[in-house]
Amino acid sequence: MIEPESSDAVAVTLTSFGYKFGLPPDAGWVVDARMVRNPFWVAELRSYTGLDAAVRDYVLEDALAGELIDRTHAMVTWSSGRYAERGRDLLNVAVGCTGGRHRSVAIVEALAERLRGDGLTVTVIHRDVDVPDPRL
């Protein structure tokens, strides 16, 4: 029996985005983070992003965020091995929230950290994090 290639042969790209700006065209999978509580509605967090500690902590303290990260992590790690077995070398996962500045950014960063801890090669793109919100 031939041993399959290891899952680290598959590079994972994680993209955060805002649904109001459309789906990333190269996304293989789309994960919807809009069920996680939204820091936009907290006045003191609104102008920050998921790259800032206060927003990241607010998002990740929501149990739904933790469950979403856990489930996505399990699916990506399982799938990366199956992709490698089929000779595929790239898995594109896009995580979206309304504006692409808060929830999706924090979740992508946390997910990337876990996947890198598993030995996967991960690239992170925050497509809409710098797009100004017209409501600010």
DSSP file (Angstrom, degrees, kcal/mol; ACC not computed):
  #  RESIDUE AA STRUCTURE BP1 BP2  ACC     N-H-->O    O-->H-N    N-H-->O    O-->H-N    TCO  KAPPA ALPHA  PHI   PSI    X-CA   Y-CA   Z-CA
    1    1 A M              0   0    0      0, 0.0     2,-0.4     0, 0.0     0, 0.0   0.000 360.0 360.0 360.0 134.6    0.0    0.0    0.0
    2    2 A I        -     0   0    0      1,-0.0     0, 0.0     0, 0.0     0, 0.0  -0.710 360.0-124.6 -86.4 131.2    1.3    3.4   -0.9
    3    3 A E        -     0   0    0     -2,-0.4     3,-0.1     1,-0.1    -1,-0.0  -0.564  28.3-118.8 -73.4 134.6    1.3    6.0    1.9
    4    4 A P        -     0   0    0      0, 0.0    81,-0.1     0, 0.0    -1,-0.1  -0.310  36.0 -91.3 -68.6 157.3   -0.7    9.2    1.0
    5    5 A E        -     0   0    0     79,-0.3    80,-0.1     1,-0.1    79,-0.1  -0.298  51.0 -98.2 -61.5 153.7    1.1   12.5    0.9
    6    6 A S    >   -     0   0    0      1,-0.1     3,-1.8    78,-0.1     4,-0.1  -0.387  27.0-116.1 -74.5 156.4    1.1   14.4    4.2
    7    7 A S  G >  S+     0   0    0      1,-0.3     3,-1.7     2,-0.2    -1,-0.1   0.673 108.3  75.6 -67.9 -15.9   -1.5   17.2    4.7
    8    8 A D  G 3  S+     0   0    0      1,-0.3    -1,-0.3   112,-0.1   113,-0.2   0.580  78.8  74.0 -74.6  -4.5    1.2   19.7    4.9
    9    9 A A  G <  S+     0   0    0     -3,-1.8     2,-0.6    71,-0.1    -1,-0.3   0.644  84.7  80.2 -75.2 -13.9    1.6   19.5    1.2
   10   10 A V  S <  S-     0   0    0     -3,-1.7   111,-0.6    -4,-0.1     2,-0.4  -0.834  75.1-147.9 -97.1 123.1   -1.6   21.4    0.9
   11   11 A A  E     -ab  90 121A   0     78,-2.7    80,-2.4    -2,-0.6     2,-0.5  -0.745  12.0-149.0 -87.7 136.9   -1.3   25.2    1.4
   12   12 A V  E     -ab  91 122A   0    109,-3.1   111,-2.7    -2,-0.4     2,-0.5  -0.919   7.6-163.1-109.8 128.8   -4.3   26.8    3.0
   13   13 A T  E     -ab  92 123A   0     78,-2.6    80,-3.1    -2,-0.5     2,-0.5  -0.960   5.4-165.5-109.3 124.4   -5.4   30.4    2.2
   14   14 A L  E     -ab  93 124A   0    109,-3.1   111,-2.7    -2,-0.5     2,-0.5  -0.944   7.3-173.2-109.3 124.8   -7.8   32.0    4.7
   15   15 A T  E     -ab  94 125A   0     78,-2.5    80,-3.1    -2,-0.5     2,-0.3  -0.972  12.3-154.4-121.2 126.4   -9.5   35.1    3.5
   16   16 A S  E     +ab  95 126A   0    109,-2.6   111,-1.7    -2,-0.5   112,-0.5  -0.771  28.4 163.4 -91.6 147.0  -11.7   37.4    5.7
   17   17 A F  E     -a   96   0A   0     78,-1.8    80,-1.9    -2,-0.3     2,-0.5  -0.973  38.2-112.3-155.7 165.7  -14.2   39.4    3.8
   18   18 A G  E >   -a   97   0A   0     81,-0.4     3,-2.1    -2,-0.3    80,-0.2  -0.926  16.9-144.5-106.3 127.5  -17.4   41.4    4.0
   19   19 A Y  G >  S+     0   0    0     78,-2.9     3,-1.8    -2,-0.5    79,-0.2   0.831  99.4  65.4 -57.4 -32.7  -20.6   40.0    2.5
   20   20 A K  G 3  S+     0   0    0     78,-2.2    -1,-0.3    77,-0.3    79,-0.1   0.622 103.1  48.3 -69.8  -7.9  -21.7   43.5    1.5
   21   21 A F  G <  S-     0   0    0     -3,-2.1    -1,-0.3     1,-0.3    -2,-0.2   0.303 120.5-105.1-108.7   6.0  -18.7   43.7   -0.8
   22   22 A G    <   -     0   0    0     -3,-1.8    -1,-0.3    -4,-0.2    -4,-0.2   0.009  43.3 -57.6  92.3 161.9  -19.3   40.3   -2.4
   23   23 A L        -     0   0    0      1,-0.1     7,-0.0    -4,-0.1    -4,-0.0  -0.466  57.8-102.2 -74.3 145.3  -17.8   36.9   -2.2
   24   24 A P    >   -     0   0    0      0, 0.0     3,-1.6     0, 0.0    -1,-0.1  -0.550  30.7-137.0 -63.9 128.6  -14.1   36.4   -2.9
   25   25 A P  T 3  S+     0   0    0      0, 0.0    -2,-0.1     0, 0.0    -3,-0.0   0.745  99.0  50.1 -65.2 -23.5  -14.0   34.9   -6.5
   26   26 A D  T 3  S+     0   0    0     67,-0.0     2,-0.3     2,-0.0    66,-0.1   0.323  78.8 127.8 -98.2   9.7  -11.3   32.3   -5.6
   27   27 A A    <   -     0   0    0     -3,-1.6    66,-0.2     1,-0.2     3,-0.1  -0.494  35.4-175.4 -69.6 126.1  -13.0   31.0   -2.5
   28   28 A G  S    S+     0   0    0     64,-1.4     2,-0.4    -2,-0.3    65,-0.2   0.841  78.5  21.9 -83.0 -39.6  -13.4   27.2   -2.5
   29   29 A W  E    S-c   93   0A   0     63,-1.9    65,-2.8     2,-0.0     2,-0.4  -0.956  70.4-155.1-126.5 146.4  -15.3   27.2    0.7
   30   30 A V  E     -c   94   0A   0     -2,-0.4     2,-0.5    63,-0.2    65,-0.2  -0.992   5.6-165.9-124.3 128.4  -17.2   30.0    2.4
   31   31 A V  E     -c   95   0A   0     63,-3.2    65,-2.8    -2,-0.4     2,-0.6  -0.958  14.4-142.1-114.2 127.5  -17.8   30.1    6.1
   32   32 A D  E     +c   96   0A   0     -2,-0.5     3,-0.3    63,-0.2    65,-0.2  -0.808  21.1 176.2 -96.1 116.5  -20.4   32.5    7.4
   33   33 A A    >   +     0   0    0     63,-3.3     3,-1.8    -2,-0.6    64,-0.2   0.254  50.3 107.4-100.1  10.8  -19.5   34.2   10.7
   34   34 A R  T 3   +     0   0    0     62,-0.3    -1,-0.2     1,-0.3    63,-0.1   0.580  67.5  68.1 -71.3  -7.1  -22.5   36.5   10.9
   35   35 A M  T 3  S+     0   0    0     -3,-0.3    -1,-0.3     2,-0.1     2,-0.2   0.630  82.9  91.7 -82.0 -12.6  -24.1   34.4   13.8
   36   36 A V  S <  S-     0   0    0     -3,-1.8    67,-0.1     1,-0.1    23,-0.1  -0.560  97.5 -88.6 -80.1 144.4  -21.2   35.6   16.1
   37   37 A R        -     0   0    0     -2,-0.2    -1,-0.1    22,-0.2    25,-0.1  -0.211  45.6-123.4 -57.7 145.9  -22.0   38.7   18.1
   38   38 A N    >   -     0   0    0      1,-0.1     3,-1.4    -4,-0.1    -1,-0.1  -0.815  16.1-161.9-104.5 115.6  -21.0   41.9   16.3
   39   39 A P  G >  S+     0   0    0      0, 0.0     3,-2.0     0, 0.0     6,-0.3   0.674  84.2  81.2 -66.1 -16.1  -18.6   44.4   17.8
   40   40 A F  G 3  S+     0   0    0      1,-0.3     6,-0.2     5,-0.1     5,-0.1   0.857  87.6  56.3 -56.3 -33.3  -19.9   47.0   15.3
   41   41 A W  G <  S+     0   0    0     -3,-1.4     2,-0.7     4,-0.1    -1,-0.3   0.385  89.0  83.6 -84.2   4.8  -22.8   47.5   17.7
   42   42 A V  S X> S-     0   0    0     -3,-2.0     3,-2.3     1,-0.2     4,-1.6  -0.933  74.8-149.5-107.0 108.9  -20.4   48.3   20.6
   43   43 A A  T 34 S+     0   0    0     -2,-0.7     4,-0.5     1,-0.3     3,-0.2   0.825  93.3  51.4 -50.9 -42.5  -19.6   52.0   20.2
   44   44 A E  T 34 S+     0   0    0      1,-0.2    -1,-0.3     2,-0.1    -4,-0.1   0.633 116.8  40.5 -74.5 -11.2  -16.1   51.8   21.7
   45   45 A L  T X4 S+     0   0    0     -3,-2.3     3,-1.8    -6,-0.3    -1,-0.2   0.616  89.5  91.5-104.0 -17.9  -15.2   48.9   19.4
   46   46 A R  T 3< S+     0   0    0     -4,-1.6    -2,-0.1     1,-0.3    -3,-0.1   0.820  86.0  47.3 -52.5 -43.5  -16.7   50.1   16.2
   47   47 A S  T 3  S+     0   0    0     -4,-0.5    -1,-0.3     2,-0.0     2,-0.1   0.554 103.2  76.7 -82.0  -5.6  -13.7   51.9   14.7
   48   48 A Y  S <  S-     0   0    0     -3,-1.8     2,-0.2    -9,-0.1    -3,-0.1  -0.382  72.1-134.0 -94.2 177.4  -11.3   49.1   15.5
   49   49 A T    >   -     0   0    0     -2,-0.1     3,-2.0    53,-0.1     6,-0.4  -0.726  33.2 -92.4-125.0 176.0  -10.8   45.8   13.6
   50   50 A G  T 3  S+     0   0    0     51,-2.6    52,-0.1     1,-0.3    59,-0.1   0.529 120.2  68.2 -67.3  -5.4  -10.4   42.2   14.4
   51   51 A L  T 3  S+     0   0    0     50,-0.3     2,-0.3    78,-0.1    -1,-0.3   0.610  84.6  86.9 -85.0 -14.3   -6.7   42.7   14.4
   52   52 A D  S <> S-     0   0    0     -3,-2.0     4,-2.9     1,-0.1     3,-0.3  -0.691  84.1-127.9 -89.1 139.9   -7.0   44.9   17.6
   53   53 A A  H  > S+     0   0    0     -2,-0.3     4,-3.0     1,-0.2     5,-0.3   0.856 105.2  53.9 -56.7 -41.8   -7.0   43.0   20.9
   54   54 A A  H  > S+     0   0    0      2,-0.2     4,-1.9     1,-0.2    -1,-0.2   0.907 114.4  40.7 -63.8 -41.5  -10.2   44.5   22.3
   55   55 A V  H  > S+     0   0    0     -6,-0.4     4,-2.7    -3,-0.3     5,-0.2   0.931 115.0  51.8 -70.5 -46.3  -12.2   43.4   19.2
   56   56 A R  H  X S+     0   0    0     -4,-2.9     4,-2.9    -7,-0.3     5,-0.2   0.936 112.0  46.5 -55.5 -48.2  -10.5   40.1   19.0
   57   57 A D  H  X S+     0   0    0     -4,-3.0     4,-1.6    -5,-0.2    -1,-0.2   0.911 111.6  51.3 -62.3 -42.9  -11.2   39.3   22.6
   58   58 A Y  H  < S+     0   0    0     -4,-1.9     4,-0.4    -5,-0.3    -1,-0.2   0.927 115.0  42.6 -59.4 -46.6  -14.9   40.5   22.3
   59   59 A V  H >< S+     0   0    0     -4,-2.7     3,-1.4     1,-0.2     6,-0.3   0.945 115.4  47.6 -65.8 -49.1  -15.4   38.2   19.3
   60   60 A L  H 3< S+     0   0    0     -4,-2.9    -1,-0.2     1,-0.3    -2,-0.2   0.656  99.7  67.3 -74.3 -14.8  -13.6   35.2   20.7
   61   61 A E  T 3< S+     0   0    0     -4,-1.6     2,-0.4    -5,-0.2    -1,-0.3   0.661  79.9  96.3 -74.9 -15.4  -15.3   35.4   24.0
   62   62 A D  S X> S-     0   0    0     -3,-1.4     4,-1.6    -4,-0.4     3,-0.8  -0.639  75.5-142.2 -75.7 125.4  -18.6   34.4   22.2
   63   63 A A  H 3> S+     0   0    0     -2,-0.4     4,-2.3     1,-0.3     5,-0.2   0.828 100.6  59.9 -58.8 -32.6  -19.1   30.7   22.5
   64   64 A L  H 3> S+     0   0    0      1,-0.2     4,-2.6     2,-0.2    -1,-0.3   0.869 101.7  53.5 -64.3 -35.4  -20.4   30.6   18.9
   65   65 A A  H <> S+     0   0    0     -3,-0.8     4,-2.5    -6,-0.3    -1,-0.2   0.932 109.2  48.7 -63.5 -44.9  -17.1   31.9   17.7
   66   66 A G  H  X S+     0   0    0     -4,-1.6     4,-2.5     1,-0.2    -2,-0.2   0.907 112.9  46.9 -61.2 -42.6  -15.2   29.2   19.5
   67   67 A E  H  X S+     0   0    0     -4,-2.3     4,-2.7     2,-0.2     5,-0.2   0.900 111.4  51.2 -66.9 -40.2  -17.5   26.5   18.1
   68   68 A L  H  X S+     0   0    0     -4,-2.6     4,-2.4     2,-0.2     5,-0.2   0.916 112.3  46.7 -62.2 -43.2  -17.3   27.9   14.6
   69   69 A I  H  X S+     0   0    0     -4,-2.5     4,-2.9     2,-0.2     5,-0.2   0.928 112.9  49.9 -63.9 -45.7  -13.5   27.9   14.8
   70   70 A D  H  X S+     0   0    0     -4,-2.5     4,-2.3    -5,-0.2    -2,-0.2   0.930 114.1  43.8 -58.8 -47.2  -13.5   24.3   16.2
   71   71 A R  H  X S+     0   0    0     -4,-2.7     4,-2.1     2,-0.2    -1,-0.2   0.898 116.1  46.5 -68.8 -40.7  -15.7   23.0   13.5
   72   72 A T  H  X S+     0   0    0     -4,-2.4     4,-2.8    -5,-0.2     5,-0.2   0.914 111.5  52.4 -67.4 -41.9  -13.9   24.8   10.7
   73   73 A H  H  X S+     0   0    0     -4,-2.9     4,-2.7    -5,-0.2     5,-0.3   0.932 109.8  48.7 -57.2 -47.8  -10.6   23.7   12.0
   74   74 A A  H  X S+     0   0    0     -4,-2.3     4,-2.1    -5,-0.2     5,-0.2   0.909 113.3  46.9 -61.4 -42.5  -11.7   20.1   12.1
   75   75 A M  H  X S+     0   0    0     -4,-2.1     4,-2.7     2,-0.2    -1,-0.2   0.907 113.6  47.4 -67.7 -41.6  -13.0   20.3    8.5
   76   76 A V  H  X S+     0   0    0     -4,-2.8     4,-2.7     2,-0.2    -2,-0.2   0.924 113.3  47.2 -67.6 -43.7   -9.9   22.0    7.1
   77   77 A T  H  X S+     0   0    0     -4,-2.7     4,-1.1    -5,-0.2    -2,-0.2   0.920 116.3  44.6 -66.0 -41.1   -7.5   19.6    8.8
   78   78 A W  H  X S+     0   0    0     -4,-2.1     4,-1.3    -5,-0.3     3,-0.4   0.945 116.7  46.0 -64.3 -47.7   -9.5   16.6    7.6
   79   79 A S  H  X S+     0   0    0     -4,-2.7     4,-3.2     1,-0.2     5,-0.2   0.847 102.4  63.2 -67.0 -35.3   -9.9   17.9    4.1
   80   80 A S  H  X S+     0   0    0     -4,-2.7     4,-2.2     1,-0.2    -1,-0.2   0.884 104.2  49.2 -60.7 -36.0   -6.3   19.0    3.7
   81   81 A G  H  X S+     0   0    0     -4,-1.1     4,-1.9    -3,-0.4    -1,-0.2   0.897 112.4  47.1 -66.7 -39.9   -5.3   15.3    4.0
   82   82 A R  H  X S+     0   0    0     -4,-1.3     4,-1.1     2,-0.2    -2,-0.2   0.879 110.8  52.3 -69.3 -37.8   -7.9   14.3    1.4
   83   83 A Y  H ><>S+     0   0    0     -4,-3.2     5,-2.5     1,-0.2     3,-0.6   0.933 109.2  50.0 -61.6 -45.0   -6.8   17.1   -0.9
   84   84 A A  H ><5S+     0   0    0     -4,-2.2     3,-1.7     1,-0.3   -79,-0.3   0.891 105.2  57.1 -61.8 -39.7   -3.2   15.9   -0.7
   85   85 A E  H 3<5S+     0   0    0     -4,-1.9    -1,-0.3     1,-0.3    -2,-0.2   0.800 109.0  47.2 -60.7 -27.8   -4.2   12.3   -1.4
   86   86 A R  T <<5S-     0   0    0     -4,-1.1    -1,-0.3    -3,-0.6    -2,-0.2   0.323 121.1-107.6 -97.0   6.4   -5.8   13.6   -4.7
   87   87 A G  T < 5S+     0   0    0     -3,-1.7     2,-0.2     1,-0.3    -3,-0.2   0.594  71.0 142.9  80.6  10.5   -2.7   15.7   -5.6
   88   88 A R      < -     0   0    0     -5,-2.5    -1,-0.3    -6,-0.2    -2,-0.1  -0.604  30.4-171.1 -82.1 146.8   -4.3   19.0   -4.9
   89   89 A D        +     0   0    0     -2,-0.2   -78,-2.7     1,-0.2     2,-0.4   0.396  59.3  54.6-120.7   3.2   -2.0   21.6   -3.4
   90   90 A L  E     -a   11   0A   0    -80,-0.2     2,-0.4    -7,-0.1   -78,-0.2  -0.995  47.3-174.5-145.4 135.8   -4.3   24.5   -2.4
   91   91 A L  E     -a   12   0A   0    -80,-2.4   -78,-2.6    -2,-0.4     2,-0.6  -0.985  13.1-160.4-127.1 118.4   -7.4   25.0   -0.3
   92   92 A N  E     -a   13   0A   0     -2,-0.4   -63,-1.9   -80,-0.2   -64,-1.4  -0.888  11.0-179.4-102.8 118.9   -9.0   28.4   -0.2
   93   93 A V  E     -ac  14  29A   0    -80,-3.1   -78,-2.5    -2,-0.6     2,-0.5  -0.978   7.7-163.7-120.4 125.5  -11.4   29.1    2.7
   94   94 A A  E     -ac  15  30A   0    -65,-2.8   -63,-3.2    -2,-0.5     2,-0.5  -0.925   1.6-162.2-110.8 132.2  -13.2   32.5    3.0
   95   95 A V  E     -ac  16  31A   0    -80,-3.1   -78,-1.8    -2,-0.5     2,-0.3  -0.962  17.1-167.2-114.3 122.2  -14.7   33.6    6.3
   96   96 A G  E     +ac  17  32A   0    -65,-2.8   -63,-3.3    -2,-0.5   -62,-0.3  -0.829  19.9 167.9-117.3 149.8  -17.3   36.4    6.0
   97   97 A C  E     -a   18   0A   0    -80,-1.9   -78,-2.9    -2,-0.3   -77,-0.3  -0.746  56.6 -79.0-134.6-172.7  -19.1   38.8    8.2
   98   98 A T  S    S+     0   0    0     -2,-0.2   -78,-2.2   -80,-0.2   -77,-0.2   0.953 122.1   8.0 -59.3 -56.3  -21.2   41.8    7.2
   99   99 A G  S    S-     0   0    0    -81,-0.2   -81,-0.4   -80,-0.2    -1,-0.2   0.560  91.9-124.2-106.8  -9.8  -18.4   44.3    6.6
  100  100 A G  S    S+     0   0    0    -83,-0.5    28,-0.3    30,-0.1   -82,-0.2   0.730  86.0  95.6  76.3  21.9  -15.2   42.2    6.8
  101  101 A R  S    S+     0   0    0    -84,-0.1   -51,-2.6   -52,-0.1   -50,-0.3   0.672  88.6  15.3-114.3 -25.4  -13.6   44.3    9.5
  102  102 A H  S  > S+     0   0    0    -53,-0.3     4,-2.3   -52,-0.1     5,-0.2   0.745 121.1  27.8-117.3 -81.0  -14.4   42.6   12.9
  103  103 A R  H  > S+     0   0    0      1,-0.2     4,-2.5     2,-0.2     5,-0.2   0.922 121.4  46.3 -61.9 -51.0  -15.7   39.1   13.3
  104  104 A S  H  > S+     0   0    0      1,-0.2     4,-2.5     2,-0.2    -1,-0.2   0.875 113.0  51.4 -62.8 -36.5  -14.3   37.5   10.1
  105  105 A V  H  > S+     0   0    0      2,-0.2     4,-2.2     1,-0.2    -1,-0.2   0.945 112.2  44.8 -64.9 -49.2  -10.8   39.0   10.8
  106  106 A A  H  X S+     0   0    0     -4,-2.3     4,-2.1     1,-0.2    -2,-0.2   0.896 115.2  48.3 -63.2 -40.4  -10.6   37.8   14.4
  107  107 A I  H  X S+     0   0    0     -4,-2.5     4,-2.7    -5,-0.2     5,-0.2   0.909 110.2  50.6 -69.1 -42.0  -11.9   34.3   13.4
  108  108 A V  H  X S+     0   0    0     -4,-2.5     4,-2.8    -5,-0.2     5,-0.2   0.919 110.7  50.0 -61.2 -43.3   -9.4   34.0   10.5
  109  109 A E  H  X S+     0   0    0     -4,-2.2     4,-2.0     2,-0.2    -2,-0.2   0.929 113.3  45.1 -61.8 -44.9   -6.5   35.0   12.7
  110  110 A A  H  X S+     0   0    0     -4,-2.1     4,-1.8     2,-0.2    -2,-0.2   0.907 114.8  48.2 -65.9 -41.5   -7.5   32.4   15.4
  111  111 A L  H  X S+     0   0    0     -4,-2.7     4,-2.6     1,-0.2     5,-0.2   0.907 109.8  52.4 -65.5 -42.1   -8.1   29.7   12.8
  112  112 A A  H  X S+     0   0    0     -4,-2.8     4,-2.7    -5,-0.2     5,-0.2   0.908 107.2  52.9 -60.4 -42.4   -4.7   30.4   11.1
  113  113 A E  H  X S+     0   0    0     -4,-2.0     4,-1.8    -5,-0.2    -1,-0.2   0.918 111.6  45.6 -60.5 -43.8   -2.9   30.1   14.4
  114  114 A R  H  X S+     0   0    0     -4,-1.8     4,-1.0     2,-0.2    -2,-0.2   0.920 113.3  48.9 -66.5 -43.4   -4.4   26.7   15.1
  115  115 A L  H  <>S+     0   0    0     -4,-2.6     5,-2.1     1,-0.2     3,-0.5   0.894 110.4  50.7 -66.1 -39.0   -3.8   25.4   11.6
  116  116 A R  H ><5S+     0   0    0     -4,-2.7     3,-1.8     1,-0.2    -1,-0.2   0.886 105.1  57.9 -63.8 -37.1   -0.2   26.6   11.7
  117  117 A G  H 3<5S+     0   0    0     -4,-1.8    -1,-0.2     1,-0.3    -2,-0.2   0.767 102.1  55.4 -61.8 -25.5    0.1   24.8   15.1
  118  118 A D  T 3<5S-     0   0    0     -4,-1.0    -1,-0.3    -3,-0.5    -2,-0.2   0.463 125.9-104.4 -83.8  -2.7   -0.9   21.6   13.2
  119  119 A G  T < 5S+     0   0    0     -3,-1.8    -3,-0.2     1,-0.3     2,-0.2   0.519  73.7 141.0  92.9   5.8    2.0   22.1   10.8
  120  120 A L      < -     0   0    0     -5,-2.1     2,-0.6     1,-0.1    -1,-0.3  -0.513  56.3-118.8 -80.6 150.8   -0.1   23.4    7.8
  121  121 A T  E     -b   11   0A   0   -111,-0.6  -109,-3.1  -113,-0.2     2,-0.4  -0.809  40.2-173.9 -86.6 120.9    1.2   26.2    5.6
  122  122 A V  E     -b   12   0A   0     -2,-0.6     2,-0.4  -111,-0.2  -109,-0.2  -0.969  18.2-166.6-127.2 131.6   -1.3   29.1    5.9
  123  123 A T  E     -b   13   0A   0   -111,-2.7  -109,-3.1    -2,-0.4     2,-0.4  -0.946  14.4-153.1-110.5 136.5   -1.6   32.4    4.1
  124  124 A V  E     -b   14   0A   0     -2,-0.4     2,-0.4  -111,-0.2  -109,-0.2  -0.933  13.0-178.9-115.1 132.8   -4.0   35.0    5.5
  125  125 A I  E     -b   15   0A   0   -111,-2.7  -109,-2.6    -2,-0.4     2,-0.8  -0.998  13.5-164.5-128.1 127.7   -5.7   37.7    3.5
  126  126 A H  E >   -b   16   0A   0     -2,-0.4     3,-0.6  -111,-0.2     4,-0.3  -0.806  15.1-180.0-109.5  87.9   -8.0   40.3    5.1
  127  127 A R  T 3  S+     0   0    0   -111,-1.7     3,-0.2    -2,-0.8  -110,-0.2   0.864  74.9  21.7 -60.0 -43.6   -9.6   41.6    1.9
  128  128 A D  T >  S+     0   0    0   -112,-0.5     3,-1.7   -28,-0.3    -1,-0.2   0.293  85.1 109.2-113.1   9.1  -12.0   44.3    3.4
  129  129 A V  T <  S+     0   0    0     -3,-0.6    -1,-0.1     1,-0.3    -2,-0.1   0.806  87.1  42.0 -60.5 -29.6  -10.4   45.1    6.7
  130  130 A D  T 3  S+     0   0    0     -4,-0.3    -1,-0.3    -3,-0.2    -2,-0.1   0.356  83.1 114.3-100.1   5.5   -9.3   48.6    5.5
  131  131 A V  S <  S-     0   0    0     -3,-1.7     2,-0.1   -32,-0.2    -3,-0.0  -0.668  72.2-122.1 -76.5 120.2  -12.5   49.4    3.6
  132  132 A P        -     0   0    0      0, 0.0    -2,-0.1     0, 0.0    -1,-0.1  -0.358  16.8-126.3 -66.8 140.2  -14.0   52.4    5.5
  133  133 A D    >   -     0   0    0      1,-0.1     3,-1.9    -2,-0.1   -34,-0.0  -0.757  10.0-144.9 -84.6 124.6  -17.5   51.9    6.8
  134  134 A P  T 3  S+     0   0    0      0, 0.0    -1,-0.1     0, 0.0     0, 0.0   0.675  95.8  65.9 -65.7 -14.7  -19.7   54.7    5.5
  135  135 A R  T 3         0   0    0      1,-0.2    -2,-0.0    -3,-0.0     0, 0.0   0.561 360.0 360.0 -83.1  -6.9  -21.7   54.7    8.8
  136  136 A L    <         0   0    0     -3,-1.9    -1,-0.2   -90,-0.1   -89,-0.0   0.472 360.0 360.0 -87.6 360.0  -18.6   55.8   10.8
